Amino acid sequence: MGLQVHEYNIFFLLFVAASPVSYWIWRRTFPKEKEKPDEDRLRTESQKSLFWVFASLALQGALLLCAIVLEHYWALQCPVAPARFHDMTRIFQLNVAFLESHYPGRAYVAEGTMLAVARGNNQLNIWDQDSDMFLVIDAAKEDPESAAKTQTDREAASLVEKLNRFYDGKPGGPYTIVYEPDRWLVQVHGPDHGHGDIWLWQKQHYEGLPVIFNPDFTFEGLRTPTGGKRHPEEWVLPVTKMTWNGVTLPVANQYSKTLENQYGGSFMVPYRNRLQCVENLGTKVFPSALFFLYVGEIVMGALGVPVVLLKYTRKLPTWNSPVFRPRSILSGAAVLVFFLLLLQGFVKQQYVSSFEMLKGIQINAVDSTSTDIQINAVDSTPTDHLRTAKQAPTPRKAMPLDRDGPLSDKQVQLYKNVGFLVLKAKDWLTDKETGQMLQWAEEVQNWPEKAHHWMKYFETSSKDNSKILNRVENYIPYHEGLNNIFNGSKALDILEQLHGGPMVLYKDKINMKLPGGGGFEPHQDILAGWGSYNVSNFVTLSVSIDHAHEKNGALECVASRHKQGKLGGDWAPLGQDVVDSMQWDMVPTEPGDMILFDAYVPHRSAPNNDIVPRRNLYLTYNRADEGDHRLQYFKDKRANYPPDIERLPGVKYEYKV
């Protein structure tokens, strides 16, 4: 797919578009002459033209600096001002608590948060900083539009009164409650330019269908029913609940349908783009230091470019002061640019170290009667660890093992007897690494399809028949952070203690299992053609990105049957008689937990029938003295079952096991 308009830097496009006009004005004012232009003529006859030259160059300079500013802001992940973000986060949390206690079953989180949920992002959506809520109110007793508005105004007045009482004395205030009657919108404004919207949606009947309605232009694009501004009521009510970042949030009953109604069938594709960055840049960066730095750079461009060009090309011969000599101008401009770049780098570091953590903001549950606000920030380093294929780091060997190794003798013996072992996140990862694991997995999840690099596979959702991501393979060579964990001592020390020698990575994948994603039939990994590589055994690490439980298809294993070797034929799931003879144990996990199991352990997982994803990293290893088969494995995989983007038209590819 080619680049979309919103992926371009709009200021650079405007700069390019305006360049011919500036050049035309320049040539009209300063025609090519063999002799030096007459100074008196410039002073007396071209003052007006000179003004337009200066104005056009000032515009060019401002656009060029705007383009540079936008790229810097894009590199920062387009954050809002830190104070504003924390203000909005606090208001969002308080609004959830208020609406749950005062309007139970009638309020749910708006589309931005539901998008984060649907896409498996475990943080508040950073691209629009959504802190909105939707509140469904009763239908008017009369049909006319005026009656509907009157009913809404009464509900809004009651809501504003309750909110004023609720927010009185709350920490982080003072708060201001505002009602916009034309939009059916109640806003809670905090002291640091943050706000939380509560949109009123009225129950109505439209073309014989029970719907909820809001008249604002924001919802004109809703597709069903025709006419916009309406959702079918059954898609929303009764609201359902989900636990997200420690807080129980109300969401629409069929949230995927409401999201598709607003955004179309591609709502699962992240919509971050430079145009969204432009909106944030213009409305949500003030009053941070970054805002004033950007304004200073743009002003410098608007004034500096025309002065430098006009003086350097000797088009302003009457400015004879040493300050305006070309060498002085260029030297001063270089010093100023260097200073601003240093300042910009400092501001960027501040955002990364202090405020870029907004990408990992977690909101804890708050009792509706409590006034305490708790906001945890997951340490989130910038994405400098991403590398291209040519830059991919060489896997490191494991550090020397301690005498006893990272595992206890009891854990080693349990693995040998049962065939699998569970390690809690705290037993092998730091808190920072657990947070990074989530961040890195989401980065891989959001990578575009790219032929002959990482391998993205898709499936059809059982919920709404939409195309959803199934898994990503071969990502380790392209992600330094994950490579350092799983090709470093953090993982290899554990594996080498279990298998008594150096280990090498055989294959890597992330099973996404998004809501509506399919399960995996009972099987042994060794039956997937792995025996053809002449390796006696493999060991797989399964690392949880999300909480895995029964409803979203947690892994199920069978203890101690690994000692019996192959229990079926190659390239096929286990037979039903074998499956029925086994005792299957579900292994629920929390983010960062690791399950280790060898290639002969029978395992399976059910489809994801929940509204949250169940993502797991799977990395498989073998003993180094049995060869490094990774390149050959992926060569064979691409030949037999290539990723979607590499498939040939008209060829049928079959997934076996």
Buried (B, 14 or more C-beta within 10 A) or exposed (E): EEEEEBEEBBBBEBBEEBEEEBEEBBEEBBEEEEEEBEEEEBEEEBEEBBEBBBBBBBBBBBBBBBBBBBBBBBEBBBBBBBBBBBBBBBBBBBBBBBBBEBBEEBBBBBBBBBBBBBBBBBBBBBBBBBBBBBBBBEBBEEEEEEEBBBBBBEBBEEBBEBBEEBBEEBEBEEBEBEBEEEBBBBBBBBEBBBBBBBBBBBBBEBEEEEBBBBBBEBBEEBBBBEEBBBBBBEBBBEBBEBEBBEBEBBBBBBBBBBBBBBBEEEBBEBBBBBBBBBBBBEEBBBEBBBBEBBEBBBBBBBBBBBBBBBBBEEBBEEEEEEEBBEEEBEEEBEEBBEEBEEBBEEBBEBBBEEBBBBBBBBBEBBEBEEEEBEEEBBBBBBBEBBBEEEEBBEBEBBEEBEEEBBBEEEBBEBBEEBBBBBBEBEBBBEEEBBBBBBBBBBBBBEBEBBEEBBBBBBBBBBBBEBEBBBBBBBBBBBBBBBBBBBBBBBBBBBBBBBBEEBBBBBBBBBBBBBBBBBBBEBBBBBBBBBEEBEBEBBBBBBBBBBBBBEEBBBBBBBBEBBEEEEBBEBEEBBEEEBBEEBEEEBBBBBBBBBBBBBBBBBBBBBBBBBBBBBBBBBBBBBBBEBBEBBEEBBEBBBEEBBBBBBEEEEEEEEEEB
